[in-house]
Amino acid sequence: MTLEEALARIQAVGRCFVIFDANTGEVLEIEAQGGEPAEELIGAMKPAATRHGAVMGRFLDGATVTRRDLEDVESDARTSARRTAWFNLHAPRPPEELLGALEREDFAEPLDLSSCAEFLIERLFDYPPADLHPLVPRLERVCGARLKGRLTRLLESRLAVLARDYARLKAIWQRFDRTTFTQLVWHPELLTCLGDLRPREPEPIELLIQTVGTSRNLMFGPRREAMRPYPVRGLLMAVAIPVRGVLMAVAIPVRGLLMAIPRLGLFNIPRPGVVDGRKPDSESRSVAG
């Protein structure tokens, strides 16, 4: 339906759950909220996806919604679709081509260096070290000439892991925050790097064990509490788990968590029963079919 038709129907219905085409932002269906639980309204996403393909949902209020609100949803959907197409195009490419795209800044609106560089870096370092070592001089040049802030830290950290250089990794993070290695590891990016590095130095090993063992860590705390009355550190020592195994146990759930969280604007998943997770009226929720 047109924007005018959608706006008129939403205003007539009042509080409602609106189902949009995830690629174009077109309004497809409008479900009155009434007294129905939000979960039941979100459940309408499954049959809608069967009928229309990739969809997304918003809770809107006809008393406050404007044409501009619907135009913004449409713009966001089209932008996200173009980003997704670009990511899907580049994901299977070999390291040489990924690095070339990073060097040339081979992206056009709505893509930019900030949104694409992280994707390219992460995808590059999914390849085996043997494929990346010949590219290190070029990666070093990109790091010094084109990237800034968080992206610089990300690429420098990955290069340090590739070189198996813990001292270099520590210096990189302390340059951004001097307190990084004086407390537990809270940053998932650093935790992943430490796990991939598999260091032999006692300092990072002790830091990782303390991070896994603390009940204050949101990722590992619940696991620790579930293992009572055996403290995690004591359990690791008692069953003589090799340090390398501990590091892999730390890295694997972190990698899985990072891959599970939509990033870089990839919040519309083209499969039935998914809401994109945004909350225009502070009521929208994400569900997966």
N, C-alpha and C positions, 0 to 999 in steps of 0.2 A: 504494500500500500504506500501511497505518497506520504510525505512528511505532514501535509495538511490533514489528510485523512487520519493518520496515526495520532496526531496531536488532538484532533477533535474527539476521537474515541477515548483516548486516555483521560481527557478532561471530563468526559461524560461518565466514565467509570469511577473515577476517584483514585483511591489507593489500589495499586494493581502491580502485577508482575508481568513485565513485557519481555517477549522473546524476540531477539534480533537475529538476522543473518550475520554470522561471525565474520564473513569476508567483506560484506558491503555495508552493514549497519542498518539495512532495511528492517522496518518493523514487520514481523510476521504474524505474531499472535499476542493478544492481550488478555490476561486472566485477572478477573476482579479478585482482590485480596479478601474482602469480607471478613468472616471469622475463621477462615481456614488457616491451619498452621502453615508457617512459611515453608516447612519441609514438603508439604503436599504440593504447594505451588511450584517449588523447585523441581519436584518430581515430574512436572509437565514437560521438562526439558527432554526426557527420554523419547516419548512419542514424537515430540516436535523435531528432534534430530533425525528420527526415522523418516519423517515426512519431508524435511527441508535440507538435510545435510548438516554441516557445521553450524551450530547456533550458540548464542550467549544470552544471558538474562540480566535484567535490572529490576529492582523494586523502584517504582516511581509513584508520585502523588499527583493526581490530576489537578489538585488545587494550586500546585506550585510549579509544575513542569512548564517549560517554554519551548518554543521552536529551536532556540539555541541549544538547549539540552540535547535534543534529538540530533541536531546537526553535529554536535561534539561527539556523540556516540558513533555516528556514521563516519566521521573523520578518523576517529581512533581505530575503528574496525578496518578501514581501508589501509591505514598506515600499518597496522599490525599484520595484515595480509601480505603487504609488500615486503615487510621485514621477514616474515616467515618464508616467503618464496626465495628471498636472497639467502637466508640461512640454509634452506634445503638444497639450494643450488651449490653452495660452497662446501657443505659438510663432507661429501665423499671425495673431495679433491685431495691430491697428494700434497705433502709438505711444501714442495717447491712452489706450487701454485697458491697455496694459502699465504705463504710468506710474500709472494709477489703482490697479492691483493693488499696486504698490509703495507708494503712499501709504496705502492701506487695510490693508496687510499682509494681503492677501487669501489666506491659506493656513492650512490646518488640519493637525493631526497626521497624518502624521509630518513635514510640511513646516514650515519655520521661516524666519525672516528671513535667516539665514546661508546656507541652501542655495538659497533662491529669489531673493534680491536679486541675486546675481551673474548668474544666468540672465536676469532681467528687464533688468538694465543692459546686458549684452552684446547681448541681442536688440534693445533700444531703439536702440542705436548701430549696428546693422546697417542702419538706415533712412538715407536721404539727409539731409544737413544741412538742406535746406529743410524737411523734415518735423519736424525737431527744434528749430529756432530758436524757434518760438512756445512751446515747452515749457520753455525754459531757466529762467525764474523758478521754476516749480514744481520742477524738478530741483534747483535751488539750495536750495530750502527742504527738500526731502527729505534732501539731503546734510547739511545743518546740524542737522536735528532728529531723524532716525531712524537714520542709519547710523553705524557706528563702525569704527575700525581699518582693516583691509584694504579693506572695502567703501567706506569714505569715500574712501580713496585711489583706488580704481577709478573711482568716479563723478566725483570731482574731476579725475582725469586725462582721462577722456573729455570732460568739459566744456572742459578746456583745449585738447584737440585740436579740438573743435568750434569753439572761438574762434580757432584757429590761433595760439595763444599759447605759444611755447616757454618764455619766462621763467616763466610761471605753472606749466607742467608741471614745470620744473626745481625750482621752489620747493616744490611738493607733495612730490616725492620726497625732496628734501633735508630736509624736515621729519621724515620717517620715518627717513632714513639720510643723514647729512651726507656720506658718502663716495661716494654714488651716482654723481656725475658726475666723480669723480676717477679712475675706472678704466674698464675695458671694461663694456659693457652685458651683464650676465648674466641679468637678469630678463626672461622672455619677455613679460610684461605691458608693461613699459616699452619694450622693443624694438618691440612692436607699435604702441604709441602714437607713438613717434618715426617709425616708418615711415608711419603714417597722417597724421601732422602734416606731413610733407614740408617741413621747416624750410629757411629760407634763411640762417640764421645759420651762420657757419663752425664754431662749437664743436660742435653736434650732428652736423654733416656729417662733421667729422674723427673724432668719437667713433664714428660708425657705420662709417666706413671702417676704422678700427683694429679694431673688433669683428669685422668680416667678415674682415680680413686676418690675425688672429692664429691661430696653430696651436693655442693653448691653449683656444680656444672649441670646446665639444663639438658645437655645431651647424654651425659654419662651418669648423672646423679641418680635417676630412677633405677638404672641397672645396678648401681652400687647398693641401693637400699634393698633391692630384690634379692641380693646375694647375702644379706645378713644371715647369721652373725659373723660371717667371714669378711673381714676387711679386704678390699680388692688387692691392695698391695701384698698383704699376707697370703692371699690365695694364689697370686701370681708366683710368689716365691715358693709356696708349698708344693705346687704342682710342677714347678721348674719349667714354666713356659719360656721358650727362648725369646730374647729381646726382639729379634726380627719378627716373630709371630705377634708379639704385643703391638709393634708398630703397624703391622698390617691390619690388626684388629681395630686399631684407631683409624687408619686411613680409609678402610673400606666403607664403614658407615658414613663417614664424612662425605666421601665421593658420591655415595648413593643419595645422601640428603641434598647435596648441591645439584645433582642431576634431576632430583624430583621437584625442586622448587623452580617454577617458571621464572626465566630471566630474560633480560633484554627485550622486554615487551612481548614475549611469547606467552600471552595469557589466554589465548583462544586455542584450545586443543580440538582438532577436527575429529571428534568422535562423539557419540551420543551421550547425553546426560551430564554435560559439563557447564558450569557457570564460570565466568572468567575471574571471579574473585573480587571484582571492584565493588565498592559500596556507595553508589551515588546518593542514596537516601539513608545511609548508615544502617541498612538492613539486608543488603544483598549478601548471600553466602556462596561459598564454592562447594560444589559436590562433584564427584566423579562417578560415571556410570559403570 
